[in-house]
Amino acid sequence: MALLELAGLTKRFGALVAVDELNVSIERGEIRGLIGPNGSGKTTVFNLATGFYRPSAGRVLWQGEDVTLLSPERRAKLGIIRTFQQAALFGEMTVVNNVIVACHLHLDVGLAGQFLKTPKMRAVQRRIEARADEILELMGLLEVKHEVAGDLPHGSQRVLGIAMALASQPQLLLLDEPAAGMNPVETERLMSIIRMLRDKGTTMFLVEHDMKAVMSTCDRITVMDFGQGIAEGTPHEVAKNAAVIEAYLGGG
Amino acid sequence: MRGNSASLPITLISWIAVIAVFLVLPFVVGPYLLEVMIMLLINIVVVASFRLITMTGGWSLAHIPLVGVGAYSAALLSKHFGVSFWLNLPLGGLTAAFVAAAICYPLLRMKGFAFFIGSFAAGEAIRLCWIRFRNPFGGPRGLIDIAGAGSLRVAGLFSLNLDSGIPFYFLTVLVTLICLYLMHRLGDSRIGVTLEAIHIHDNLAKSLGIPVTKYRALAFIAGGFFAGVAGAMLAHRLRTIDPHQFGFTTTLYLLLWAIVGGTTTFAGPLLGIVALTAIGELIRRFSEWVPLIYGVILIVVVLFFPQGLESLPARIPFLLKKYGIAQKGKPRK
């Protein structure tokens, strides 16, 4: 059974059809790429998959169950976690506090316990702090853990965004242009992190413009144009696909 | 919340100084200023509870009406059922929290400007109920002859009239300290960190699985509770309340306190209200000019300390540096 399945997914904004009967099915353990020219609807697909938008038609299935109407928070709880195109972090907080907040799903202490700072809460807090350190070390951010997140260089901010998504222990991680604005060295480092995460068992759905990065990282790629899925396959197959070449080079 | 080792003793010393002033002053000042200080303490609870709501980013214009809900609740319960002052404080808080819970359901679906206007409308709706339903609420004239705090008796040993100036003052100090402690603890706990995160980036918080609406509701209802406690105190001190007291003018003063003090830290709004109350007393004889002077203060603060008075200590090193005074500090990493 597919981990995430988008079935006939459609989103209309007035007369504009941003996503048109898209079918995608992501298997556990793969890195799936989603590419397409600007404005082809990729980010809309992410917003639909994570619950930030409600589709006009079609369904979102999570391990076979219909989650089309669930809120982003509920989907996050199921293990569907996303990052944002713009560096999204809690800029005024320290790096480590960003990751600690991101561990919210694993807090499992009620509001009263949090308020009273019960022994259980203290224990959970210590566990979360240790886990945050682990994640920061994995992502190479441990040295800057006490810096204010908004002061980090752009590349590190993007990596922190992924670190935060990881802190919630996702089953499926949706990365929206993680390499945007990165230099080639940062991009290569990011892609090796992504491959490492796949090897650790995280399934990933990746929107990216950097073709070299996409081709070298993804297991399978879905190509969109004008809201429609026009091709799907391995990087090699997609690169040879006539419709894809047409879409990218522009035929009319 | 994020104080470093150097600023800790300074914070501690300033808190001790503030408490000392509040303990000594009532014996020095006359009855009029004593009354001013009692109102100041009650308003401190109001503005601190308002900060709970601003922590998630919404500037509610329904907060003063919620203070009124606490006040009307205490007044009605004491007039009709003889409920004592002591019980009326938590009951006033609970009533206001209940009303806050009812209005937050639609309000928390709004953001930014819509929230501003929506909360204003909700507050006015509450006030209209007091004006329209004369039967329990007394209409535009409000309620009079509300009981005071009563007296404290210890079986034949002594009896202390809590309604006279100094005993009531210390009673207010006690209630204010308890309320401030509870609110500070809430902001300092993990809940406070989550609220801060929601304030900075609510969509990111959502994407990480934080139930944003639930937390915003929590802040709104908790803020409403403490506003209600303050309202109950107010009713038992003034002995008479009317809808006008909880009108938009009072809301403007609340916003003024919060903006002048700043809302980033717990102490910010408290600083704002203490400074403005002190200034207000100094310029009291120019009564008709007072709003103008407040306006000028607001403009000066917004221009030069956009983060409010609370940002002043942090700006001092910056200002020193700006004027060429070498600063010996620890090297930045």
Interface residues (C-beta under 8 A of the other chain):
Chain A: T50 F52 S71 P72 E73 A76 K77 I81 R82 T83 F84 A88 L89 F90 G91 E92 M93 T94 N97 I100 V101 A102 H104 L105 L107 V109 L111 Q114 F115 K117 M121 Q125 E147 M164 A165 A167 S168
Chain B: R2 R185 L186 S189 R190 I191 V193 T194 E196 A197 I200 H201 N203 L204 A205 K206 S207 L208 G209 I210 P211 V212 L218 K333
